[in-house]
Amino acid sequence: MDVKELRLKLGCTQKQIAKAVGVSLRSVQGWENSGIVPAKKIARLKKIEAEPEKYIEPDKYDNTQDANGFTIAEKMIEQLNRQLDELVQFRQLLQKKDEQIDVLISMLKK
């Protein structure tokens, strides 16, 4: 059984599959990498595939919304975008300072 294919088909995370099967996250990662799943777990995975709503718990990070209707993931993306903008501005400032230093060095050489 291809665990990664199943997981992607169900639209869930490795953590959700691990919890539904009753194993560690590392086990699911190992199954996805090696393609080898213990026979005892294949039966459980087939049940999960047949009735995912019964076994797969929603990921609280994907579904939790604040008062404005934004999910935690959306808020995190917004925060990362702000930080990226700040880094771009800082880089531009550093480039200007480098140019000023180059001008001063050339003036000193004359």
C-alpha positions in Angstrom: 0.0 0.0 0.0 1.3 3.4 -0.9 0.8 5.5 2.2 1.9 8.8 0.7 -0.6 8.3 -2.2 -3.3 7.5 0.3 -2.5 10.5 2.5 -2.5 12.9 -0.5 -5.7 11.4 -1.8 -7.3 12.0 1.6 -5.7 15.5 1.9 -4.3 14.9 5.3 -0.9 15.2 7.0 1.5 12.5 8.1 0.7 13.4 11.7 -3.0 12.8 11.1 -2.3 9.4 9.5 0.0 8.5 12.3 -2.7 9.3 14.9 -5.4 7.5 13.0 -3.3 4.3 12.7 -1.9 4.6 16.2 1.8 4.9 15.4 4.5 7.5 15.6 5.0 10.2 13.0 8.4 8.6 12.3 6.7 5.3 11.4 4.5 7.0 8.7 7.6 8.8 7.4 9.4 5.5 7.2 6.5 3.8 5.4 6.4 6.7 2.9 10.1 6.5 2.2 10.5 2.7 2.1 7.2 1.7 0.8 7.1 -1.1 3.4 4.1 -1.1 5.7 3.6 -3.8 8.4 0.8 -6.2 7.4 -1.1 -5.4 10.7 -1.2 -1.7 9.7 -2.4 -2.2 6.1 -5.8 -3.4 7.4 -6.1 -0.3 9.5 -5.1 1.9 6.5 -7.7 0.3 4.4 -10.4 1.1 7.0 -9.1 4.7 7.1 -9.3 4.9 3.3 -12.9 3.6 3.3 -14.1 5.9 6.0 -11.6 8.8 6.5 -14.2 11.0 8.3 -14.4 8.3 11.0 -10.7 8.1 11.6 -9.0 11.3 10.5 -9.2 14.2 12.9 -9.2 17.6 11.4 -5.9 19.4 11.7 -6.6 22.2 14.3 -4.0 24.4 12.6 -5.8 24.3 9.3 -9.3 24.8 10.5 -9.1 27.1 13.5 -10.2 30.6 12.6 -9.9 33.8 14.5 -12.8 36.4 14.9 -12.0 37.8 11.4 -12.3 34.4 9.7 -8.5 33.9 9.2 -7.0 30.5 9.9 -3.8 30.2 11.9 -1.9 29.2 8.7 -3.2 32.3 6.9 -2.1 34.5 9.8 1.3 32.9 9.8 1.7 33.4 6.1 0.8 37.1 6.5 3.3 37.5 9.3 6.0 35.8 7.2 5.2 38.1 4.3 5.6 41.1 6.6 9.0 39.8 7.8 10.1 39.2 4.2 9.1 42.8 3.3 11.2 44.1 6.3 14.2 42.0 5.2 13.9 43.4 1.6 13.9 46.9 3.0 16.8 46.2 5.2 18.8 44.7 2.3 18.1 47.9 0.3 19.3 50.0 3.1 22.5 48.0 3.4 23.1 48.3 -0.4 22.7 52.1 0.0 25.2 52.1 2.9 27.6 50.0 0.8 27.4 52.6 -2.0 28.1 55.4 0.4 31.1 53.5 1.8 32.4 53.0 -1.7 32.1 56.7 -2.4 33.9 57.6 0.8 36.7 55.1 0.0 37.1 56.5 -3.5 37.2 60.1 -2.0 39.9 59.0 0.5 42.0 57.5 -2.3 42.2 60.8 -4.2 
